[in-house]
Amino acid sequence: MRTAARTRMDATAARRVDLVSLLDPGTRTGYPREYLLSRIRGRRSKLIRNWRALAAEASPADHLASPQYQGFVRERTLDGMWRALLREHGWVRGQMDEAMRRVFAPYFLYAELRTVFIALRSLAGENAQKAGEVLEASLLAADMQDALRSGDAASAVEGIEDILARVSPRFAGLAARYAAGGLRGVEQQLTAAFLQHVLTMPLHPVLRRFFVRLIDARNILALFKSLRFDERDPAAFLEGGTILPERLLELAERDDPFALLPLVRQATGITVTEPDPTRLETALYRGVTKDLRREGRDPLGTGLILEYLWRCSLEVTNLSLLIAGKDLAREEIGAELVY
């Protein structure tokens, strides 16, 4: 049995592939960097800036159909908004030359994790049509899409594990995780494995700082969950952030939710006065936005593109919150917006 297992491991290692291969190679050659940056600056100027004012409107959905809105989102359904974001990602990537596509491949793949999760949930709910719809605008490579079009969620998880294990052994065990705990466990392991693997890559400094910030945010939220549900799982904290996992474990043992607040301040520069999960999450991602806004000030820098892509994701996330929470108090829903 050991010989057979070793043979499978050797075969996987022999056919190891690059993370970039998980994306559709595309057919366009793209444009020079200066041209792309010019187009991005123009499109960035059309994104929503005053989220507080929009949150106060009686019908945020009507804003999308008004002449005031010049952005890329035209659909009013949550699924339609996500597809609009994927199409915008496709437009940006289609404008890039090959070198720039490689630089931003980790970001596009990180965004496509949500596509994977939506497709798997749709298959688990026996809604293969919805899985196919979200994949229509996806940037994932053909073999990844084929796996996610499988007849059931279990088969799809096995298929993507086979593909991802060629990238890194960190992705092994997804099928077993699904059998043991369902899709929630798969989503957690897949996200953690991706974030850990991506930091082993030769990332552009702007991308590296971005993923470090995401790991910090994930770890702080994991600490909150650990304190709230009295869980002590060392594997919940990822390496690579600015806060060492050892420190997070130490704080988890103290059983003091207010110990989270200095960590949020350290990671984001934003002060939170109480360990409320919504306030914590919003502050953490507002911190990412603040840092990327700083990166995007250089009109000729790579940070400009990353800031635009991040703000596009916020456009969809915030509009989804406003439309889904149309019956909630404006102050309540406004507090959840990231800007």
Rosetta blueprint (number, residue, H / E / L):
1 M L
2 R H
3 T H
4 A H
5 A H
6 R H
7 T H
8 R H
9 M H
10 D H
11 A H
12 T H
13 A H
14 A H
15 R L
16 R L
17 V L
18 D L
19 L H
20 V H
21 S H
22 L H
23 L E
24 D L
25 P L
26 G L
27 T L
28 R L
29 T L
30 G L
31 Y L
32 P L
33 R H
34 E H
35 Y H
36 L H
37 L H
38 S H
39 R H
40 I H
41 R H
42 G H
43 R H
44 R H
45 S L
46 K L
47 L L
48 I L
49 R L
50 N L
51 W H
52 R H
53 A H
54 L H
55 A H
56 A H
57 E L
58 A L
59 S L
60 P H
61 A H
62 D H
63 H H
64 L H
65 A L
66 S L
67 P L
68 Q L
69 Y L
70 Q L
71 G L
72 F L
73 V L
74 R L
75 E L
76 R L
77 T L
78 L H
79 D H
80 G H
81 M H
82 W H
83 R H
84 A H
85 L H
86 L H
87 R H
88 E H
89 H H
90 G H
91 W H
92 V H
93 R H
94 G H
95 Q H
96 M L
97 D L
98 E H
99 A H
100 M H
101 R H
102 R H
103 V H
104 F H
105 A H
106 P H
107 Y H
108 F H
109 L H
110 Y H
111 A H
112 E H
113 L H
114 R H
115 T H
116 V H
117 F H
118 I H
119 A H
120 L H
121 R H
122 S H
123 L H
124 A H
125 G L
126 E L
127 N L
128 A H
129 Q H
130 K H
131 A H
132 G H
133 E H
134 V H
135 L H
136 E L
137 A L
138 S L
139 L L
140 L E
141 A L
142 A H
143 D H
144 M H
145 Q H
146 D H
147 A H
148 L H
149 R L
150 S L
151 G L
152 D L
153 A H
154 A H
155 S H
156 A H
157 V H
158 E H
159 G H
160 I H
161 E H
162 D H
163 I H
164 L H
165 A L
166 R L
167 V L
168 S L
169 P H
170 R H
171 F H
172 A L
173 G L
174 L H
175 A H
176 A H
177 R H
178 Y H
179 A H
180 A H
181 G H
182 G L
183 L H
184 R H
185 G H
186 V H
187 E H
188 Q H
189 Q H
190 L H
191 T H
192 A H
193 A H
194 F H
195 L H
196 Q H
197 H H
198 V H
199 L L
200 T L
201 M L
202 P L
203 L L
204 H L
205 P H
206 V H
207 L H
208 R H
209 R H
210 F H
211 F H
212 V H
213 R H
214 L H
215 I H
216 D H
217 A H
218 R H
219 N H
220 I H
221 L H
222 A H
223 L H
224 F H
225 K H
226 S H
227 L H
228 R H
229 F L
230 D L
231 E L
232 R L
233 D L
234 P H
235 A H
236 A H
237 F L
238 L L
239 E L
240 G L
241 G L
242 T L
243 I L
244 L L
245 P H
246 E H
247 R H
248 L H
249 L H
250 E H
251 L H
252 A H
253 E H
254 R H
255 D L
256 D L
257 P H
258 F H
259 A H
260 L H
261 L H
262 P H
263 L H
264 V H
265 R H
266 Q H
267 A H
268 T H
269 G L
270 I L
271 T L
272 V L
273 T L
274 E L
275 P L
276 D L
277 P H
278 T H
279 R H
280 L H
281 E H
282 T H
283 A H
284 L H
285 Y H
286 R H
287 G H
288 V H
289 T H
290 K H
291 D H
292 L H
293 R H
294 R H
295 E H
296 G L
297 R L
298 D L
299 P L
300 L L
301 G L
302 T H
303 G H
304 L H
305 I H
306 L H
307 E H
308 Y H
309 L H
310 W H
311 R H
312 C H
313 S H
314 L H
315 E H
316 V H
317 T H
318 N H
319 L H
320 S H
321 L H
322 L H
323 I H
324 A H
325 G L
326 K L
327 D L
328 L L
329 A L
330 R H
331 E H
332 E H
333 I H
334 G H
335 A L
336 E L
337 L L
338 V L
339 Y L
